[in-house]
Amino acid sequence: MLQHLRAGKPTEIGALNEALLARAAALRLAVPFNTAVVLAIRALEAAAALPPVPDGL
């Protein structure tokens, strides 16, 4: 995933965890660790998509 983030490409987090989150929700199971991982990686993806901040700001 780190290589994807550094390259500005989408990660495989959807294939790895989002299907699990959907299945857990359907079964009314709490999966807080997996939820936190997905949210953290999605936040990193969003931050990587931002343009760089110019020097001096």
N, C-alpha and C positions, 0 to 999 in steps of 0.2 A: 504494500500500500504506500509506503514511503516513496518508492520510485515513481508511482503514479502521481502523488501529490507534488513532488519536485518537478515533474514534467508537465504539470498543469492538466493532467488527464483525470477522468473520473476513476474512482477506485472500484474495487470489486465488493464493497461493503453490502451492496444490494443483494448480490448473489449469495453472500455468506450469511448475512444476519437478518435482512428485512423479511425474507420468506419465513424465517423462524419467528420473528415478531408477529407476523400475520397469523401464523398457525397457533402461537401461544395465546393471542387475543381471542381467536375463535374458541379455544378451549378454556378461556378465562384463567389462564396461568400468568403469573407475574414473572417476568424475566428482566429484572432491573439492570443487571450487568450488561446484557445484550443491548438493552435500550440505551444505556449510557454510552456504550461503544459506538453505536450507530449515530447518536447525536453528536458525539465528539468528532467522529470522522467527517460527518456532513458539515460541521462547523469549520473544520480544517479545509475541506474542499471549497467552501464558500470564501474563506479567507484567501486561499491560493488563487482564486479567480479575480481578486481585487487588483487594480493596477498598483504598482509599487509607489510608495510614498517618496516624493522628492527629498533630497538631502536638505537639511536646514529647517525642516518643519517640526 
